[in-house]
Every structure is written in structure tokens, then in C-alpha cells.
Amino acid sequence: MTGSKKHKRGARGSTEDDPNICKRANMAASEDMEDKESTTEEPAITDTESTATETSLEELKEMLVDIQINIANIFRENKSIRTELAELTTTVREQKLEMAHLKTSLTKITKQCSDTEFELAAVRKRVNEQQDEIYELYELQDRLEQYTRKNSLEIHGVPESAYSTTEEVVLKLAEALEVPITPQDVEISHKLKRKGNKPIIVKFANHKIKSNIYKSRAKLKNVKVSNLFPSADAATRVAGDRIFLHENLTSYRKKIVNRANEMRRDGVLLSVWTLDGKIYVKTSPEGRPIKINDLEDLEDL
């Protein structure tokens, strides 16, 4: 029995695998599998692939260097921009202060201009009033001066070689006009200082005699120097053509008469004359006489 039992264990042992053998076989199989997996998962790196990898790394390094340079340049540009921005900010602040100062100054100047315009308007008003007053004074002076000449007449057209005294001319002229006068009616007479044939001015003793002679001046159309001075030489008689009588006017009134005569020669006026220092014109035969006080009155015709 005992022997048979041992045989049975021996038989079992002969038929079952040795554990050590199984382990070795499993280990060998495992190693083979690991070698196969390592061969499959990690293929060998060739020289070409290694060179490409190194080239890629170099390019990456160069790119990184370029990026660093660009970043450094950007930082420098940003710093420059910040500096310029700070300067611009300072400039803008200064300009704002200057503009505020200019606005204040402009406000003051505007007020000064307004005050000046107000003062100027007041001054212009005073000047206009003074001009009106001056005009009135000139007019008054002209009237007073003309009043002192109311008894005076001017005789034009008598050659100086025809007479010995101016009083002789006055008396002969009054005789030709059929106005009786005496030497006592002639207050004063003399030649006027003018170029060429000097006219004679005579002041009569009263206004009536002066008016009578002046109103008779139309008769002078038929009176010549040879009629007044028949004994004058031929040269004198030729030199004296027609004789004219004019009222002794102020310089301003003479200017008005001269302008009116120019307009008469241009056909604008029909006739021009004076009476007691007053100036009259007519624009047509049927028109009424128009009194002229100043040059503006002529321009308004």
C-alpha cells in the first residue's frame, strides 16, 4: 500500500509540469515579447532624421533670436513713443495754458474794442456836429464877406494902355451906360493883381448906384474900348474887344460861378448870372431861375 501510494505520487509528479520549467518558459516568452514590442514601438533613428531634427532646432533658435531682437526693437520704439507722447502731452498742456491766456487777452481786447467803438461813435458825433458848425461859420463868414462887397463891381476888358486912372474908366463906363454919377459916387477904385489884362475893381458910395450900373450891363454889348477912349492908339483899340461887368464875389462864390459856366458851355445850363452876390441859373427858357448856394446844388441839377 505504501509502495503503491509512492508510485502514485511519482506518477503524478511525472505527469505534471515542473514549476521551474514553466517559469523559465514564461520568462523566455516574456522577453521575446518585450523584444518584439521594443522593436515595434521604438524604431531606430537614422542619420538623415537626426540632421533634420538638428536643423529644425537651429531654425527655431534663429527664430527665437529674431523674435527677441524684434521684441527689443519694439521695446525701444515703445520707449521712444512714450517719450514723444510725454513731450506732446507737455506741449498740449502748455498750449492749453497759452490758449487760456489768449482767450483772456482776447476778452480784454474785445471789451477795449467795444469801448473804443463807443468812444469813436461819440467822437464822430462831435466831429459831425463840429463840421456842421464849421460849415455854418464858413457860410456866415462868406455872407459877411460878400456883404462888404455889395457896393463893388469888377470891370473887365479895358486895356491898361487906354486910361491914365481907374476912376476915369468908371466915369466913362457909367456915361456909356447912361447912369449919371459923379466922382464923389466913386469911393475907391484900383487894378486887381491878376495875370494879363488886369481888371478894375470899383467900390461905389452907395448900393443904389452900383445896382443901377450893374442892371444896365446889357448895354455893354454895343460898347467897345474905342467908344470910351476914341483917342487911344490902334494897338489899344485892337487889344480891347468887349467890356464886361461882374459883381465882386468871394472866392467860394467865384468857384461856383466858374463851375456853372462850365456846365453852361457843356449845354447843361442855359444861363448863369449873379445879383447882389447871389448866384442864379436857368436850365431852359421856360424854366424858373434856380438859386445856387453851393457846389452840391449844381451837381443835383
C-alpha positions in Angstrom: 0.0 0.0 0.0 2.7 2.2 0.9 4.6 1.4 -2.2 1.6 2.0 -4.3 1.0 5.3 -2.8 4.5 6.4 -3.5 4.2 5.3 -7.0 1.1 7.3 -7.4 2.8 10.5 -6.2 5.7 9.7 -8.5 3.3 9.2 -11.3 1.6 12.5 -10.5 4.9 14.1 -10.5 5.8 12.7 -13.8 2.7 13.8 -15.4 2.5 17.5 -14.0 4.8 20.3 -15.2 7.7 21.3 -13.3 7.1 24.8 -11.9 10.6 25.9 -12.5 10.4 24.8 -16.1 7.2 26.7 -16.6 8.6 29.8 -15.1 11.6 29.7 -17.3 9.5 29.2 -20.3 7.2 32.0 -19.4 10.2 34.3 -18.8 11.7 33.5 -22.1 8.4 34.1 -23.8 8.0 37.4 -22.0 11.5 38.5 -23.1 10.7 37.6 -26.6 7.5 39.6 -26.5 9.3 42.6 -24.9 11.9 42.5 -27.6 9.2 42.4 -30.3 7.4 45.3 -28.6 10.5 47.3 -28.3 11.3 46.6 -31.9 7.8 47.8 -32.9 7.4 50.8 -30.6 10.9 52.4 -30.9 12.2 52.2 -34.4 15.8 53.1 -34.9 16.7 56.8 -35.7 18.6 57.3 -38.9 21.3 59.9 -39.6 19.1 61.9 -42.0 16.3 62.2 -39.4 18.9 63.3 -36.8 20.3 66.0 -39.2 16.7 67.3 -39.9 16.0 67.5 -36.3 19.2 69.4 -35.6 18.3 71.8 -38.5 14.9 72.4 -37.1 16.3 73.2 -33.7 18.7 75.7 -35.3 15.9 77.3 -37.2 13.9 77.6 -34.0 16.9 79.1 -32.3 17.3 81.7 -35.1 13.6 82.4 -35.0 13.8 82.9 -31.2 16.7 85.2 -31.7 14.8 87.2 -34.3 11.8 87.4 -32.0 14.0 88.6 -29.2 15.5 91.2 -31.5 12.1 92.3 -32.7 10.8 92.5 -29.1 13.9 94.6 -28.1 13.2 96.9 -31.1 9.5 97.1 -30.1 10.5 98.0 -26.6 12.9 100.7 -27.9 10.2 102.1 -30.2 7.7 102.0 -27.4 10.1 103.9 -25.2 10.6 106.5 -27.9 6.9 106.7 -28.4 6.3 107.1 -24.7 8.9 109.9 -24.7 7.3 111.6 -27.6 3.9 111.2 -26.1 5.1 112.7 -22.9 6.6 115.6 -24.8 3.3 116.0 -26.8 1.3 115.9 -23.6 3.5 118.7 -22.1 3.2 120.7 -25.3 -0.6 120.2 -25.4 -0.7 121.3 -21.7 1.4 124.4 -22.5 -0.8 125.2 -25.5 -3.9 124.9 -23.4 -2.5 127.3 -20.9 -1.5 129.6 -23.8 -4.9 129.4 -25.3 -6.5 130.2 -22.0 -4.2 133.2 -21.7 -5.1 134.2 -25.3 -8.8 133.8 -24.6 -8.4 136.1 -21.5 -6.4 138.6 -23.6 -9.0 138.4 -26.4 -11.8 139.0 -24.0 -10.0 142.1 -22.7 -9.2 143.3 -26.2 -12.8 142.7 -27.3 -14.0 144.8 -24.4 -11.5 147.5 -25.2 -12.6 147.5 -28.9 -16.2 147.8 -27.8 -15.3 150.7 -25.5 -13.2 152.2 -28.3 -16.1 151.9 -30.8 -18.4 153.5 -28.4 -15.9 156.4 -27.8 -15.3 156.6 -31.6 -19.0 156.9 -32.2 -19.2 159.7 -29.7 -16.2 161.4 -31.3 -17.7 161.0 -34.8 -20.9 162.6 -33.5 -18.9 165.5 -32.0 -16.9 165.8 -35.3 -20.0 165.9 -37.4 -21.5 168.5 -35.1 -18.3 170.5 -35.3 -18.2 170.1 -39.1 -21.8 171.4 -39.3 -20.8 174.2 -37.0 -17.7 174.9 -39.2 -19.8 174.9 -42.3 -22.2 177.3 -40.7 -19.3 179.5 -39.7 -17.8 179.4 -43.2 -21.2 180.2 -44.6 -21.6 183.1 -42.2 -18.1 184.3 -43.0 -18.8 184.1 -46.7 -22.1 186.1 -46.3 -20.4 188.7 -44.2 -17.5 189.0 -46.7 -19.9 189.2 -49.6 -21.9 191.9 -47.7 -18.7 194.0 -47.6 -18.5 193.7 -51.4 -22.1 194.6 -52.1 -21.2 198.0 -53.4 -18.3 196.8 -55.6 -18.1 195.9 -59.3 -15.3 194.5 -61.5 -14.7 195.9 -64.9 -13.0 193.5 -67.4 -11.7 194.1 -70.9 -10.2 197.6 -70.7 -6.5 197.6 -71.7 -4.3 199.3 -69.2 -2.8 201.5 -72.0 -6.2 203.0 -72.7 -6.5 205.0 -69.5 -4.5 207.0 -67.1 -6.6 206.5 -63.9 -9.1 203.8 -63.0 -11.6 206.4 -61.9 -11.6 207.7 -65.5 -12.7 204.3 -66.7 -15.5 204.1 -64.2 -16.9 207.5 -65.1 -16.7 206.9 -68.9 -18.3 203.5 -68.4 -21.2 204.9 -66.4 -21.7 207.6 -69.1 -21.8 204.9 -71.8 -24.5 203.0 -69.8 -26.4 206.3 -69.3 -26.2 206.1 -65.5 -25.5 209.5 -64.0 -22.7 209.5 -61.4 -20.1 212.0 -60.1 -16.6 211.4 -58.8 -17.9 211.6 -55.3 -20.0 208.5 -56.0 -16.8 206.5 -56.5 -15.4 205.6 -53.1 -12.4 203.8 -54.3 -11.1 202.1 -57.5 -7.9 200.3 -58.4 -6.5 197.5 -60.6 -6.6 193.9 -59.4 -3.4 191.9 -59.3 -4.0 189.3 -62.0 -2.2 188.0 -64.9 -2.7 189.5 -68.3 -5.1 192.5 -68.8 -5.8 193.5 -65.2 -9.4 194.1 -64.3 -10.5 197.2 -62.4 -12.5 197.0 -59.1 -14.6 199.9 -58.0 -16.5 200.5 -54.8 -19.3 202.9 -55.0 -20.5 205.2 -52.2 -23.9 203.5 -52.1 -25.6 200.3 -53.2 -28.1 202.1 -55.4 -25.5 203.5 -57.8 -23.8 200.1 -58.0 -27.2 198.4 -58.7 -28.1 200.9 -61.4 -24.8 200.4 -63.3 -24.9 196.6 -62.9 -28.5 196.4 -64.1 -27.6 198.4 -67.3 -24.7 196.0 -68.2 -26.7 194.6 -71.1 -25.9 197.8 -73.0 -22.2 196.8 -73.0 -22.9 194.6 -76.0 -22.7 197.7 -78.1 -19.9 199.4 -76.2 -16.2 198.9 -77.1 -12.9 200.4 -75.8 -12.8 202.6 -78.9 -16.2 204.1 -77.9 -14.9 205.0 -74.4 -11.4 206.1 -75.5 -11.6 207.3 -79.1 -8.1 208.9 -78.8 -6.4 205.6 -77.9 -3.9 204.2 -80.3 -4.7 201.5 -82.8 -3.0 198.8 -80.8 -5.1 199.6 -77.7 -8.3 199.7 -79.6 -7.5 196.3 -81.1 -6.5 194.8 -77.7 -9.8 195.9 -76.2 -12.6 193.9 -77.7 -15.6 193.7 -75.3 -16.1 195.1 -71.8 -17.8 193.0 -69.1 -19.1 193.9 -65.6 -19.1 191.4 -62.8 -20.1 191.6 -59.2 -17.1 191.4 -56.8 -17.7 187.9 -55.4 -15.9 185.9 -52.7 -13.5 183.2 -53.8 -16.0 180.4 -53.0 -18.8 182.1 -55.0 -16.4 182.6 -57.9 -15.7 178.9 -57.8 -19.4 178.2 -58.0 -19.9 180.6 -60.9 -16.9 179.1 -62.8 -18.3 175.7 -62.4 -21.8 176.9 -63.5 -20.2 178.5 -66.6 -18.5 175.2 -67.5 -21.9 173.5 -67.3 -23.4 176.2 -69.5 -20.7 175.7 -72.1 -21.4 171.9 -72.0 -25.1 172.6 -72.6 -26.3 171.5 -69.2 -27.4 175.1 -68.2 -29.0 177.8 -70.3 -27.7 180.8 -68.4 -25.8 181.9 -65.3 -25.8 185.2 -63.5 -25.4 186.9 -60.1 -27.5 189.5 -58.3 -26.3 191.1 -55.1 -23.9 188.3 -54.6 -26.5 185.6 -55.1 -26.0 183.0 -57.9 -28.8 182.0 -60.2 -29.1 179.6 -63.1 -31.7 178.5 -65.7 -31.8 175.1 -67.3 -34.3 176.0 -70.0 -36.0 179.1 -71.5 -39.3 178.2 -69.8 -37.7 177.2 -66.5 -37.6 179.3 -63.4 -34.4 180.8 -62.0 -32.7 178.4 -59.6 -30.7 179.8 -56.7 -27.4 178.1 -56.1 -25.9 178.2 -52.6 -23.1 175.7 -53.0 -21.4 173.3 -55.5 -23.6 170.5 -54.4 -26.6 172.4 -55.6 -25.1 172.4 -59.1 -24.4 168.7 -59.1 -28.0 168.0 -58.1 -29.4 169.8 -61.1 
